[in-house]
């Protein structure tokens, strides 16, 4: 029985605050030393259905705090997707309090979230997830800053932003070891973005491109940056080179457009004539239907046996061996996808004799994302969106993600136009 229903209490300790809230009291959590701890208590109370607000004031101002409680409090909530255990049956759409921007953080209203195949694997199989659940899935957002915490200087209210997938990797070498490679990403070890609002450190965002609306901008953090890292930051692509793009998913179509914008010749492989025709409309010079012919032999024919300078390896597994055969002498293979499995294999002889550079691509750092944004605005590249879904249609979006979309699958909730 809620014996304190309708009453107000001013407290300084977390334990007594939670106890009084459980009894039905509306609680003011007073922290004279700073609001961060008080905010945490308030969020915990709200999750249990109680009412509380946090204030920073000297305990001598108790009368003032009581005055604040005369009007009924309303806790503002938002919708959020949570994964409580691996498996789509364990996805929950819940209502939780809207977070507040603490010192160094920005509060962002999420307008669009782009899904990646990684998200599907994480949700369905637990791939890359931390041991502690629940988590909020997904990593790629575009939205608008609606509040900033103390000390924030990078962004201002009203500014449009996108998230940085490997949020703490700002430049240079990522943090990690041989035993524990880098993998502190949004939607995994770090919080995800399938929620109506996020409050993250300012360094976890970059400004959105002026030339893209929120739906298109949300596709940059993983798909766009992966292609940029492979071809530009690491690959040093230049005009006159040849790029082989495998498939027509999000990363592949970004790579196609980035390569064309840099003066390269692009060859695309696919099992669909219809998709190959659409890829040619985006600028691909050559299209190979891998179901109709040996795609490596087709590469030899197109390049007069020279091979290609850059291969974006999207399948993994035994397909990597085929990429080794197709790449030019001293060419480069960027290993990105794992559609054919996490174990890879290939012939050592051509790898050695051709002196091939083989590099795994783990998306990229914030500096690279900022450079990509500038390039997008400069070149006019428009990301390809296959399909759009509402915030509540996550299961349908995941279904589409597993059907080989042409470009990106995006969830929209209130996206603004550029």
N, C-alpha and C positions, 0 to 999 in steps of 0.2 A: 504494500500500500504506500502511495506517495504522500507521506505525512507533511512534507514541506511544499506541496504544490501551491504555486502562486506566490511564494515567498522569494525574497532576494537575499543573496549572501555575498559578502566581499571577503575573499580568502587570499592567502599567499602561498599555501602549500598544495602540491598536486594531489596528494592522497585525500585530503579533506574536501578539495574541490570536486573530485570524482564521486566521493561519497554523498555530498550534498546534492549533486546533480542527479544521482540515482534516486534520491528521495523526492525529486520533482522540483527542486529549487532552481531558479535562474541564477547563475553564478558569474560574478565578476572575478576573474583571476588577476590579481595584482602582483606585478613583479617589479619591484623598485629598481632592480639592477639592470633590467633589460627585458624586452618583450618576447625574445625568441622562445625561451622555456615556457612562458605563459601561452604562446601560440600553440605549442605542441600539446599542452594540456587541453586547450579549447578544442583542437581537432579530435583528440581522443574522446572527449565528452560528446561532441557532435556525432561521432560515429556510432555512439550508443543511444542516440536519440535525445540527448539532453540539450539544454540551452546554456551558452556561456559566451562571454566576450573577454578579450585580453586588453589590459591597459598597462601603461607604464606611468606610475605615479608614486609619490611618497605615501606611506601608510597614514600620514597625518591628514591626507585628503580623503579619508573614508567617507565623510559626508557627501563630498562631491561624487564619489563613485556610487553611493546609494542613489543619488539624484539621477544618475544615468540609467538606473534600473526601473524607473517609474513607468517608462514606455515598454510594452512587450517587445522582446527581442525576436527577430526572425533570422535563422541561420540560412544563408544563401547556399544552395547546393547545385551540383552539376552531375551530368551523366558520365560514366566512366566504364570502359571495358576492363575486366580483370580475368586473369587466368590463374585458377587455383591449383591446377595440376596439369601435366601434359595431356592433350586430347581436347578436341573441339567441344566435347560434351561438358568440359569444365570451364568454358567461357561464361562469364556472368556480366550482365549490364546492370550496374549498381548506381545508386545515388549517394554522393559523398559531398562534404563541404568544399566549397571553392577555396583553394589555398591562398595564402597571402605572400606577398613578395618580401622576403627577409633581406637583411643587409647583403648587398652584392647581387641580388636576384632581380629578375624581371618577371612579371605576371603577364602571360600571353594567352589571349583568346585564340584557340585553335580553330582555323577555318577549313583546313584540308589536310588529310593524311594520305600519303602515297604508300602502298603496300609493296613489299619485296618478297621474293620466293623464300628468303630467309625467315620472314615472319610466319609463313605457312609451315615451314619445318619446325620452327620453335614452338608454335602452338600445337601442332599435331604430334610431334615426336619429342619435344623438349630439347631439340638441338641448340646448344649454345646458351641454355638457360642456367641461372645460378641455382644452387640447391635450395635456397630459401624462396618459397612462394607464399602468397600470390604475387604476380607481377602485372604491370600494365604493358600490353604488347605494343609493337611497332615503334618506329624510330624517326620517320620522315614527316615533319609538319611544316606548314606555312600558316602564319597567323599575324595577329596584331598585338603590340604591347599596350596593355591597358593600365599598368601600374609599375612603378620601379621602386626598389628598396633603397635604403640608405647607401650612399657611396657609388651608385650606378652612374657611369659616365658614357658608356658606349651607345646606349639607346635612350629614346624618349617616348613618352606616351603618344600613341598614334602611329608609331613606326612599324613597318611590315618586316617580318623576320622569317628565317627558315632555321631549322635545327641542324646541328653538326653531329653526324652519326657516332663517330668516336670522339665524344664530347670533350674529353680532356687532352686530346692530341692536337696541339695548337700548331706545331711546326717541327721540322727535324725528325729525329728518331722517336717512335712511340715508346711508351713505358712498358717494359716486359722483360722476360728472361728466356733462356733456352728451355727451361723446365716449364715455365708459365708464360707462354707467348701473349702478346697484347690482345685483349678482347674485352675491354671495358666500354661497352656500347649502350646506347639508348635501347630500351626494349629488351634488355638482358640483365647484366649486372647493374646498370643504371636504369632509372625509371623510364617507362615508355610514354607514348604520346597519344594513345587512343582514348582521349579524355577531352572534355570541352575546354579546360583551362590547365595550364602548367605553370609552375613557378620554379624556374631553373636559374643557375648562375649565369650572369651575362655572357661569360665566355663560351657558353654552350650554343650560342646563336650567331648568325651573321645576317646582314641586311639582305632582304629579298631583292631579286632583280626588278628594276622599274618596268621592264618590258613584258613581264609575265604576271598573270593573275595568280591567285593563291593556289588554285588547282594545279596549274602548270609548274609553279615554283616549288611545290611540295615534292616534285619528282627529282630534284637536284641532289639532296643529301647523300643518297646511296648510288642510284643508277647513274646519275650525271657525273658525280665525283669519281666513281670507279672508272668510268671510261676516260675521264680527264687525267686521272693519275696514271693509267696504263699508257695512254698515248702521248701525253704532254709532259707531266711532271717527271715521270720515269722514262718514257719512251723517246722524248725529244723529237717527236714527229716533225717532218718538214716537207715542203712542197716537192712533188715528184716521186715520193715514196708510194708503196702499195700496201694497203691494209686489208686483211681478211677478217670479216666479221661473221661469226657463226650464229645463225638464228636471228630472230626479229623481236626479241624481248626488250625490256627497258634499257639495259646496259648496251646491248648491241645497236639499237637505233640511236642512242646518244653517241656511240663511237662512230657510227656512220656519218652523222651530221658534223661532229667535231673534226673528223678526218677530212671531209669535203671542204669545210671552212678553212682548213690549213693547206689546201691545194693538193691533197693526196688522192690517189685512185683507190676506190673501194670495191672489193669483191664481197658479195654476200652469199651465204649458203642457207638453204631452208628446204623443208620437205613440201612446201606449198607454193605453187605457181602464183596464186593470188597474192600471197605475202611478198613474194619476190618482185612482183610488178609494183606493189606499193613501195618497196624499198628503192626501186629504181626511180620512182617519182621523188624520193627524198634526196637523190643524188648519187646512188650507187651506179657505177659504170658497168659492172658485170654481175650476173646472177646465176647461181648454180643450184639446180634442184638435185640434192644429194640422193634422192630416191630414184632418179633416172640415169645417173651416171656416177662414176667414181670421182668424188670431188677433188681429190688430190691430183688425178690425171687432168681434170679440167683446169686446175690452177697452173699446172705445167703448160698446158696448151695456151692459156690466156697470157702467161708471162714469158712464153718462149723458153721454158725450162729454168728461168731465173729464180722463180719462187717469189714469195711475198716478204716484205720487210718486217711487217708486224702481223702477228696472229693474236686475236682475242679468243682464247680457249675457253669456251663456255660450257662444254659438256663434261670435261674431266675424264677419269677412268682411262680406258684403252684409247679413247679418241685423242689423247695427248700424243700418242705415238704417230697418229696420222698428221697432226700439226707439225711435228718434228720433220716429217717427210715434205710438207708443203712449204716450210719456211726457207727463206733465202740463206745463202752463206753469210754468216755473221748477222743473221736476222734475230728477231726478238719474239718470244712467246710470252704473253701475259696470261697467267692461269687465274681464272676468275670463277667459273661455274663448277658445280658438282652434280649435275643432272645424272651422270652415269656412275656416281659413287665417289667416295672420299679417297679411295686408293687409286693411284695412277700408275701407268706403265707405258713403256715405249722403247724403241731400239736405241741402244747406246752408240752404235757406230755413227749414224748420221748426226747425232747430237754432238759428238766429238769432232768429226771431220768438218762439219759446217761451223763449228765454234758458236753455237747458238746461245743466246742469253735467255735464260728461263727465269721468270720472276712471278711469285705469287703477289696478288694485289688485294690488300686489305682495306679497300675503299680509299681513305685519304685523310689528310689533316685539314685544320680550319683554314690555314693559309691557302691551300689548294682550292677549297670551296669558295673562298673570297675571289680568287683568280677566275674560277669558273663563272661566278656571277658577273664579273666584269666582261668576260668573253661573250656570255649570253646576251648582255645588253649591247655589246659592240657588233656582234655578227648577226643578230636577229634570229638565232636558232630558236625554234619552237618545239619543246618536248612533245612527244607523241603519247596521247592518252587513249588507251583502248576502251575503257569503260569507267563510269562514275557511279558511285553508290552513296546512299544516305548513311548517316551515322549508325542507325540501328540495323543496317543490312550487312554486318560483318561476315556472316556465314555465306551469303551469296557472293560477296567480294572474294572470299577465299576459294570458293568453287571456281570462279572465273580465273583466278590466279593459277589454278592447276590445269587450265585448258589451253595453255600456250597463247596468251594474249599478244596482240601486235602492239607493243608499247606497254604503258603503265596502267595499273588499276588504282584508282584514287577514290577515297571516301571524302565526301564533301559535307560540311556543316556550317553554312553561312559564309561561304567564300566571298571575298571582295574582288572587284575588278581592278586591274592596273590602270 
